[in-house]
């Protein structure tokens, strides 16, 4: 269990502090999320908070999504996101900041009422789960908010969220997708792959091929294939914010190149 609930107040307050410092030009800056500006991302963060409070706390579902296949769900969510962002182009940054502040406080207070080991309302599909526990659902929400705020910071040049306290949990949560990501990659029994994010906030995560599947392993022996990723670029790779080859100077593979390269394609978000 990756526990991040206690980090939401700090993450939330840092977002408000950041948005209050933006100039009019910075609100319109392009971001790594290529179709959206800084203001668009901020509007999206408001949307996800309000939407989650509405169907989680208030049991209000405007449209059912539980029965949709993954690709259909992705299209549905992309349409919802785009519609909201377009509507909020008419709203001022000042109004947006005030609404985000209120919504994310309600969002956090709602999460405090939940049983972390109870079944989550929605599974974490990018980790291959058909049913998730609530702690994982909350962790997913943390990664969404962390990486969107980091996108704003990258676009405006105002600080970063790469300190260990906030970034390492993001990496831990993202790496939970690793075994599922390798699901269709065949290898000999006992083959191990280790992914290391290099930097103060980084760490190492290893999977092993056993009984025709991949699972995490705590083995400390050298892995058959090792992948090294600079922490400055890891979050962008996992959110498809940068092309793998564009970031080539920031990663290295030893061992089976094909197996290692597959780790760089891992997605830990609905993109």
N, C-alpha and C positions, 0 to 999 in steps of 0.2 A: 504494500500500500504506500503510495506516494502522497503524503499529507501536505497540502498547500493552502488550506482554508485560512490559516493564520496570516498568509502573505497577501491576501486580497486587500485589506485596508491600506497597506503601503503601496501596492500596485495601483490602486484606485486613486489615492491622493497624489501620487507622482504623475498620473495622467492629467489630473486637473491642473496641477502646477505647470505642467508642460503646455497645455492648451492655452492657459492664461498668458503665457509669454509669447505666443505666436503673433507675428506681424500679419497684416492683410496679405502680403505677398506669400508668406509661408503657408497660410491656409490653402492657397491654390497651388502649392508645390506638387510636382509629380512624385509618385512613390514607386517602390518595388512592386506593388500591386498595380500593374501597368494601367489598368483602366480607371483607377481611382486616384484622386488628389488626397492631400492630407485631410481636408474637410470631409471628403467622402468616407474615408476610413473612420473618422470620428463619428459620423452619422451612423455608420454600420455598427459601431460599438454600442451606441444608444439602442439601436434596433434589437440587437441580440439580447441586451439586458431586459428590455421591455417585453420582448417575446417570451423569454424564459420565465419571467415573473408571471406573465399572463397564463401560460399553460401549466407551469409547475405549481405556483402558489394558488392561482385562482381557477385552475382547471378549465381554462377557456381555450378551446381549439377552434380556430376559424376554418381550418382545413386539416383533414386527417393525412398523416404522412407515414404511419406505422407500417402500412402494407406495401409501400412502394419499394421496388427493387433499387439497388444502390445507384445505378446510373440515372434512373428516373427521379430518385430523391435528390441527387446532385443537381439535376436540371431544375427541379422545383425550388430548391434553396437558392440557386443562383438567380432565378427570376424574382423571388421574394426580396433578395438582397438588392438587386438592381432597382426594383420599383421603389423601395424605401429611400435609397440614396438619391434617386432622381427627384423624389418629392422634397427631400431636405435641402436641395439646392436653393430653395426660396427662403430658408431659415437662416438667420444671422448667426455668426459664431458665438455671440454673447448668449443668445437663447439656447443654443446647442450645449454650451458648457454647463449652464444651469440645469438643463434636463439630464445630461449625463451624470452630473454629481448626484442628483436625487435618485436616478434609476439605479446606479451602481451601489448606492447605499442600501436600497430596498433589495437588490439582488443578493448582496452579502448577507443581510439579515434573514432572508429566506433560506439560504444555504445553511445557516446556523441551526435551523430547526430540523434538518434532515438527519436520518440515521445513515452513517457512512457505509455500512455493510448491507443496507437494504437494496433491493433491485432498483436500478436506475430507470428513469422514464424512457430513455433512449439508449441503445447500446453504442459502444465506441466502435464503429464499423471499420475505421482505418487500422484497428488492431485485430480485426477478424472476429470480433465478439458478436454473438447473437443476443447475449444478455450480459450486461455489465453491472457492477456494484456502483452505488452512488459516489463513492470516493473517486472512482475513475472518471465518472461523468463530470464531477467538480474539477478534477485535474485537467480534463479536456478544456473546460471553460477557462482555466488558468492559462493554458498554452495559447488559446485564441487571443486573450487579452494581452498577454505578454508580447506576442509576436506582432500584433497590430500596433501596439504602442511603440515597439522597437522600429517598425516601419516608419512611423511618424518621426521618430528621433533621427533615423538615418536620413530621411528626406530633408529635414530642417537643420541638421547638424547640431542639435541640442542634446548633448549627453548621450548615454546609452544605458541599457539594462543588462550589461554583461557582467556585473558583479556576481560573485558566486551565490549569494543568498537568494537572488531572484532567478538567475540563469540556470544554475545546476538543476533545480527542480524541473524546469522546462525541458532540459536535455533528458532527464530521467524518464519523464512522461513520454516524450517523443520516441525514445528507444523501446518502449513497450510494443511498438509496431514491428520490431525487428524479426521475431520468429514468423509472424504472419507474412511479412514482406518476402521472406525466403521460401514460402510454402511450396512453390512450384520449382524450386531450384534443387535438382538432384545432386547428391554427393555420396561418397563412400561412408559407411558406418564409422562414427567416431570423429569425422572431420570437424574441426572447430574454426570459427571465424570470430575475430575480435575487432570491435570498432572502438577507437579511442579518439575522443575529442580533446585536443591539445590546448591547454591554457589553464589559468587559475580556476575557472569554473567547470572545467571538463571532468572526464572520467573515462572508464573503460567498461564495455558491455560485451559479453561473449555468448555465442550460441553454439550448440553442438548438434550434429546430425545423429539421431538415434531412433531406431524403429521406424524408419522412413518418414521422420518428421524432424523439425527443428525446435529446440527448446533452449532456454537460458541455462548457462552453466557457470559455476563459481570456480572452476578449475583455474589454477594460477600458472600452469605450464604454458610455454609459448604456443600460440595458436598457429594452425596451418596457414591461415591467411589473416593478415593484419591490415586494417585500414586506419589511417591517421587523417584527421580533419582538424584544421585550425578552428578554434572556437569562434573566431570572428565571422566565419562563413557558414558554420554548421546550421545555424537557425534558418539561414536563407535557402540552403539546400533542401532541408526537410519541409519547407513550406513552398518550394518551387519558386523562390524569389530570385534565383540566379541560375543560369545555365551551367551544367556540370563542367563543361570544358572551359567556360569563361572563368571558372574558379579553380582551374587546374593547378595553379601554383600553390593553392592552399590545402591540397590533399595528396596523399601518397599511399600506395598499395604495395605490400610485399606478400609473396606467395601466389596463389591462384588469382590472376588478374581479373578474370571474368567473374568469379565469385565475389571478389572484393569490390569490383566496380558496381555490382548490383546494390550494395549498401548505399551508394551515393544516389541511387534513384528512389530511395525510400521516401514515402510521403506520410506525414503524421498529421494531416489535416484533410478536411473535405475540400479539395481543390479540383 
